[in-house]
Amino acid sequence: MTDIATDEDGMIDIDDVIIRSTLIIDDGCDWTAYNVWSMNARRRMRLGMYEQPPARPKVSEIKLEPVKKPKKKSQRKAAAVD
């Protein structure tokens, strides 16, 4: 049995490597404004500007979904030559 990392409250640590590799974690935040802000990082550096990163508001609950394993591809049989 594997040991799952827990914090001091007994909650599962979602930043653990084993958890990240077996589950898809949706934090429920809207990252759109943050992604646009990060795309402009070099522009801000060039102009010597500093802007605080925008907030990432919570829009839904946290979701944990298992990682889907890929289907095994069946091999084709060679065509019979008469």
Backbone as a ProteinNet text record, in pm:
[ID]
protein_1_A
[PRIMARY]
MTDIATDEDGMIDIDDVIIRSTLIIDDGCDWTAYNVWSMNARRRMRLGMYEQPPARPKVSEIKLEPVKKPKKKSQRKAAAVD
[TERTIARY]
84.9	0	89.2	54.9	135.4	89.8	184.4	152.8	117.3	0.2	-42.9	-4.9	57.8	101.9	-18.5	-19.3	-124.7	-62	-138.8	-87.9	-126.2	-101.9	-125.9	-272.9	-364.6	-507.7	-560.4	-474.3	-517.7	-574.7	-566.6	-616.5	-509.7	-552.4	-459.3	-387.2	-255.4	-173.4	-181.9	-251	-270.1	-144.8	-42.1	83.2	179.7	138.1	221.9	239.1	356.4	386.8	294.7	267.9	182.7	40.2	-11.1	-146.5	-154.6	-54.4	-54.6	-45.8	17.3	31.8	-88.7	-173.2	-287.9	-421.6	-425.8	-549.9	-533.9	-639.5	-644.3	-713	-645.1	-695.8	-739.9	-866.8	-920.7	-944.8	-869.7	-880.7	-1003.9	-1077.5	-1201.6	-1183.8	-1063.7	-1038.2	-1039.6	-1072.1	-1070.3	-931.9	-851.2	-712.4	-697.1	-805.4	-797.2	-718	-753.2	-684.9	-538.3	-508.7	-370.2	-287.4	-345.2	-272.4	-240.8	-335.4	-310.7	-202.4	-208.3	-108	31.9	41.9	173.4	226.4	137.1	183.4	246.8	212.2	267.7	389.7	448.2	559.8	680	718.3	834.6	809	686.3	652.7	671.3	623	638.3	785.4	865.1	1008.9	1076.2	1042.7	1103	1068.7	945	902.1	936.8	987.8	1024.5	903.9	795.1	672	663.5	588.7	557.7	408.1	342.2	199.8	178.8	90.6	53.1	-21.8	-3.9	-82.3	-230.4	-317.8	-461.4	-510	-621.4	-681.3	-733.9	-736.6	-792.1	-914.7	-1031.3	-1150.4	-1198	-1252.1	-1307.1	-1443.1	-1459.4	-1585.4	-1658.4	-1589.1	-1654.4	-1578.2	-1630	-1566.6	-1445.6	-1358.7	-1242	-1288.6	-1234.2	-1271.3	-1147.3	-1161.1	-1055.1	-1107.2	-1039.4	-1080	-962.5	-985.3	-874.9	-821	-692.1	-628.5	-677.2	-719.6	-767.8	-648.1	-648.1	-540.5	-568.7	-467.1	-491	-529.7	-614.5	-654.9	-538.6	-528.6	-425.2	-469.1	-379.8	-411.5	-395.7	-497	-487.7	-407.3	-328	-244.9	-326.1	-298.9	-370	-305.8	-389.6	-338.7	-300.9	-194.6	-150.1	-255.2	-276.6	-374.7	-324	-412.8	-375.4	-358.3	-244.8	-216.9	-246	-330.7	-363.2	-270
-117.3	0	123.2	223	343.9	443	522.1	626.1	753.1	807.6	931.3	1045.9	1148.6	1262.8	1341	1368	1448.1	1563.8	1672.2	1785.4	1770.3	1874.1	1865	1849.3	1889.2	1874.4	1738.4	1654.4	1524.5	1528	1643	1657.5	1607	1558.1	1508	1624.8	1613.4	1716.7	1699.6	1793.2	1778.6	1813.3	1866.7	1898.1	1779.5	1666.9	1547.5	1490.3	1437.6	1385.6	1269.1	1180.1	1064.4	1109.4	1204.9	1255.1	1324.5	1407	1479.9	1386.1	1269.5	1178.5	1086.5	1073.1	983.6	1056.2	1186.4	1262	1390.1	1429.4	1560	1652.6	1760.4	1849.9	1980.8	2016.1	2143.7	2227.3	2338.2	2418.3	2507.7	2517.7	2593.1	2742.3	2788.9	2931.5	2970.4	3097.5	3152.1	3211.8	3146.4	3186.1	3272.9	3314	3386.3	3516.4	3601.3	3730.5	3710	3608.9	3581.7	3536.4	3452.1	3405.1	3519.7	3611.3	3727.9	3815.4	3833.3	3911.8	3851	3719.2	3654.6	3659.7	3664.9	3677.5	3814.4	3913.6	4047.4	4071.2	3968	3983.7	4051	4009.5	4070.3	4216	4247	4386	4474.4	4424.9	4502	4516.1	4410.5	4420	4523.1	4522.6	4614.9	4759.7	4783.4	4918.6	4957.1	4862.2	4890.1	4908.8	4842.6	4854.2	4739.8	4763.7	4656.6	4659.5	4548.3	4534.8	4412.3	4424.6	4309.8	4209.6	4081.2	3984.1	3996.6	3977.4	3989.3	3873.5	3897.1	3794.4	3679.9	3562.1	3444	3401.1	3458.9	3432.8	3288.8	3240.4	3105.7	3105.2	3021.9	3017	2883.8	2782.1	2653.2	2577.8	2463.1	2382.7	2308.3	2264.4	2186.1	2049	2003	1872.9	1785.4	1661.1	1562	1452.1	1430.7	1327.1	1233.7	1104.6	1012.8	1032.9	1010.5	1020.6	904.3	934	829.4	758.6	628.8	550.3	531.1	542.2	524.7	380.3	366	232.8	165.9	36.7	-38.2	-57.8	-29.7	-45.7	-192.4	-243.1	-381.2	-384.8	-486.3	-497.8	-558.9	-510.5	-561	-691.3	-781.4	-906.9	-885.7	-952.7	-940.6	-999.8	-936.5	-985.7	-1115.2	-1208.3	-1336.7	-1319.4	-1363.2	-1354.2	-1490.8	-1497.5	-1625.3	-1653.9
0	0	0	-79.4	-86.2	19.6	65.9	162.5	87.2	114.7	51.4	143.8	87.1	165.5	216.9	346.4	406.7	482.3	498.7	574.2	720.6	801.4	945.6	981.1	890.9	916.4	875.4	815.7	769	628.5	561.4	424.5	327.8	214.2	113.3	49.2	35.3	-26.7	-177.7	-247.3	-391.6	-469.9	-405.1	-474	-472.2	-416.6	-411.8	-552.7	-582.8	-716.6	-753.1	-660.6	-688.9	-719.5	-644.2	-666.4	-801	-834.9	-962.4	-1082	-1066.3	-1179.8	-1198	-1097.1	-1108.4	-1119.6	-1086.1	-1090.1	-1170.5	-1241.1	-1304.9	-1205.9	-1167.3	-1064.4	-1128.6	-1110.7	-1157	-1032.4	-1017	-896.5	-893.6	-1003.8	-1006.5	-1022.5	-1054.6	-1070.2	-1217.3	-1242.9	-1378.2	-1402.1	-1482.4	-1506.5	-1631.1	-1697	-1823.7	-1811.2	-1716.5	-1700.7	-1663.4	-1582.9	-1543.1	-1663.2	-1749.8	-1867.7	-1962.7	-1981.9	-2066.7	-2003.4	-1872.1	-1800.2	-1816.2	-1808.4	-1819.7	-1962.9	-2063.7	-2202	-2227.4	-2148.4	-2163.6	-2074.3	-2019.4	-1925.7	-1990.1	-2108.8	-2175.5	-2213.8	-2250	-2282.4	-2159.3	-2044.6	-1921.6	-1882.3	-1904.2	-1873.8	-1962.9	-2091.7	-2186.3	-2151.2	-2107.3	-2072.7	-1929	-1852.2	-1713.2	-1622.8	-1656.3	-1577.8	-1478.2	-1370.9	-1278.3	-1251	-1272.8	-1244.3	-1157.2	-1062.4	-980.8	-1067.7	-1045.7	-1122.8	-1086.7	-1184.5	-1156	-1069.6	-1005.3	-920	-1005.8	-947.1	-1013.2	-932.4	-966	-884.3	-894.5	-784.9	-778.3	-847.4	-950.9	-1024	-1008.7	-960.3	-937.4	-828.5	-791.9	-688	-743.8	-654.9	-693.8	-741.8	-856.5	-911.9	-922.9	-886.2	-901.9	-992.4	-1103.9	-1198.1	-1221.3	-1231.2	-1258.8	-1400.2	-1416	-1547.1	-1632	-1754.8	-1844	-1905.8	-1894.7	-1953.8	-2102.5	-2185.8	-2328.9	-2361.4	-2462.3	-2504.9	-2576.5	-2556.3	-2626.7	-2771.1	-2861.8	-3002.6	-3042	-3110.1	-3155.9	-3285.2	-3297.2	-3415.9	-3530.1	-3649.4	-3765	-3809.8	-3850.7	-3903.9	-4048.7	-4092.1	-4230.5	-4322.1	-4433.7	-4530.9	-4592.8	-4604.4	-4663.4	-4813.7	-4865.2	-5007.8	-5069.7	-5172.3	-5237.9	-5350.3
[MASK]
++++++++++++++++++++++++++++++++++++++++++++++++++++++++++++++++++++++++++++++++++

